[in-house]
Amino acid sequence: MFLGLVLTGCRHASTDIPPQANLERAHLLEVARQDLAQIPPPSKNLYMNIRTIEDWENPLLTVQQNMITITVLMADANPSPLGKGTMLRPVAARKEVLNIAPMHLAEALNSIPHSAWPYGRVVAIEEAHEAPKSVRPELRRNIEAAMQTLSDIGIVADEWNDNRPVGIR
């Protein structure tokens, strides 16, 4: 009897995504990949020395339980160093915060202007700061899924945790 149970295994209804949805997603990823390819590849010499997330200038992804927050620092329209970062030209005024569903990550990143990518095709990614311990495994799965999407569209993910880069960069 046990042998019969082992051979048949567990059977459950398939939860696969319909083929049409897979084709549409693949098409969206390919379009995003082609558009984002116009942004230069990541330049490690520009972002490897950054030690705090506040100094990060490329898009920042904060992965939450049911959404991803994208923080974008738009390029300064005034190239002059005069008054940069002061009351006349505050950095916070150039910051945009977008909340998106995880399935729209590729489209959202594709819509960010090329001037908001000073380090090239690299984003910082972190998990939500004050998430309860009970949702940490789900957050980790969401981060892994986001990192897979980033890889699919040709963007490097620089993982951060507690305002510090994770691991060896």
C-alpha positions as CSV (number, residue, x, y, z in Angstrom):
1,M,0.0,0.0,0.0
2,F,2.8,2.4,0.9
3,L,4.6,1.7,-2.4
4,G,1.4,2.6,-4.3
5,L,1.2,5.9,-2.5
6,V,4.9,6.7,-3.2
7,L,4.5,5.9,-6.9
8,T,1.4,8.0,-7.5
9,G,2.7,11.0,-5.5
10,C,0.6,14.0,-4.8
11,R,-1.8,15.2,-7.5
12,H,-3.2,18.7,-7.5
13,A,-4.9,21.0,-10.0
14,S,-2.4,22.8,-12.2
15,T,-2.0,26.5,-11.4
16,D,0.0,27.3,-14.5
17,I,-0.4,30.6,-16.2
18,P,-2.3,30.3,-19.5
19,P,0.0,30.2,-22.6
20,Q,-1.4,33.5,-23.9
21,A,-0.5,35.3,-20.7
22,N,3.0,33.9,-20.9
23,L,3.4,35.1,-24.4
24,E,2.2,38.6,-23.5
25,R,4.6,38.7,-20.5
26,A,7.5,37.5,-22.7
27,H,6.7,40.2,-25.2
28,L,6.6,42.9,-22.5
29,L,9.9,41.8,-21.1
30,E,11.5,41.8,-24.5
31,V,10.2,45.3,-25.3
32,A,11.5,46.5,-21.9
33,R,14.9,44.8,-22.5
34,Q,15.3,46.5,-25.9
35,D,14.3,49.9,-24.6
36,L,16.5,49.6,-21.5
37,A,19.5,48.5,-23.6
38,Q,19.8,52.2,-24.7
39,I,21.0,52.9,-21.1
40,P,24.7,52.2,-20.7
41,P,25.8,49.1,-18.8
42,P,26.4,49.5,-15.1
43,S,29.6,51.3,-14.2
44,K,30.9,49.7,-11.0
45,N,33.4,52.5,-10.4
46,L,30.4,54.9,-10.0
47,Y,28.4,52.9,-7.5
48,M,30.7,50.5,-5.7
49,N,31.9,53.2,-3.2
50,I,28.4,54.2,-2.1
51,R,27.9,53.2,1.5
52,T,24.5,54.5,2.4
53,I,21.2,54.2,0.5
54,E,20.7,58.0,0.9
55,D,23.6,58.5,-1.5
56,W,22.2,56.2,-4.1
57,E,21.2,58.1,-7.3
58,N,19.8,55.3,-9.5
59,P,16.3,53.8,-9.0
60,L,15.8,52.1,-5.7
61,L,13.3,49.2,-5.3
62,T,11.8,48.5,-1.9
63,V,10.0,45.2,-2.0
64,Q,7.0,44.9,0.2
65,Q,4.4,42.1,0.7
66,N,2.1,43.1,-2.1
67,M,3.9,45.9,-3.9
68,I,7.2,47.4,-4.9
69,T,8.0,51.0,-4.2
70,I,10.3,52.5,-6.7
71,T,12.2,55.7,-5.7
72,V,13.6,57.6,-8.6
73,L,15.9,60.6,-8.3
74,M,15.4,62.6,-11.5
75,A,18.4,64.3,-13.0
76,D,19.1,67.9,-12.1
77,A,18.0,70.0,-15.0
78,N,20.5,72.7,-14.1
79,P,24.1,71.6,-14.8
80,S,25.6,74.4,-12.8
81,P,27.1,73.5,-9.4
82,L,26.0,76.8,-8.1
83,G,23.3,76.2,-5.4
84,K,23.2,72.5,-5.9
85,G,21.5,70.7,-2.9
86,T,20.6,74.0,-1.2
87,M,17.2,75.5,-0.6
88,L,17.2,76.8,-4.1
89,R,17.7,73.3,-5.6
90,P,16.8,70.7,-3.1
91,V,17.5,67.0,-3.9
92,A,14.2,66.0,-2.4
93,A,12.3,68.0,-5.0
94,R,13.7,65.7,-7.7
95,K,12.6,62.5,-5.9
96,E,9.7,60.6,-7.3
97,V,8.1,57.6,-5.4
98,L,6.0,55.1,-7.3
99,N,4.1,52.2,-5.8
100,I,3.5,49.4,-8.3
101,A,2.3,45.8,-8.4
102,P,5.2,43.4,-8.8
103,M,4.0,42.2,-12.1
104,H,4.4,45.7,-13.6
105,L,8.1,46.0,-12.6
106,A,9.5,45.8,-16.1
107,E,7.0,48.3,-17.5
108,A,7.6,50.8,-14.6
109,L,11.4,50.6,-15.0
110,N,11.1,51.0,-18.7
111,S,9.2,54.3,-18.2
112,I,11.9,55.9,-16.1
113,P,13.8,58.5,-18.1
114,H,17.3,57.5,-19.1
115,S,18.7,60.6,-17.3
116,A,17.7,59.0,-14.0
117,W,20.2,56.2,-14.5
118,P,23.6,57.9,-13.8
119,Y,25.3,54.6,-12.8
120,G,24.0,52.7,-15.9
121,R,21.5,49.7,-15.8
122,V,21.7,49.0,-12.1
123,V,19.1,49.3,-9.3
124,A,19.4,49.0,-5.5
125,I,16.9,46.6,-4.1
126,E,15.9,46.1,-0.5
127,E,13.1,44.6,1.5
128,A,10.6,46.7,3.5
129,H,12.2,48.0,6.6
130,E,9.6,47.5,9.3
131,A,7.9,44.3,8.0
132,P,6.8,41.8,10.7
133,K,8.9,38.6,11.0
134,S,5.9,36.5,9.8
135,V,6.1,38.0,6.3
136,R,9.9,37.9,5.9
137,P,9.8,34.6,4.0
138,E,7.3,36.1,1.5
139,L,9.3,39.2,1.2
140,R,12.4,37.1,0.4
141,R,10.4,35.3,-2.3
142,N,9.2,38.6,-3.7
143,I,12.8,39.9,-3.8
144,E,13.9,36.8,-5.6
145,A,11.1,37.2,-8.2
146,A,11.9,40.9,-8.7
147,M,15.6,40.0,-9.1
148,Q,14.6,37.4,-11.8
149,T,12.6,40.1,-13.6
150,L,15.5,42.5,-13.4
151,S,17.8,39.8,-14.9
152,D,15.3,39.1,-17.6
153,I,15.4,42.7,-18.7
154,G,19.1,43.2,-18.4
155,I,19.3,45.2,-15.2
156,V,21.8,44.5,-12.5
157,A,20.4,44.3,-8.9
158,D,22.6,45.6,-6.1
159,E,21.0,44.2,-2.9
160,W,20.9,46.3,0.2
161,N,19.8,45.5,3.8
162,D,19.6,47.9,6.7
163,N,21.0,50.8,4.7
164,R,24.1,48.8,3.8
165,P,25.1,46.8,0.7
166,V,24.7,43.1,1.1
167,G,27.7,40.8,0.7
168,I,30.7,41.3,-1.5
169,R,30.2,43.9,-4.2
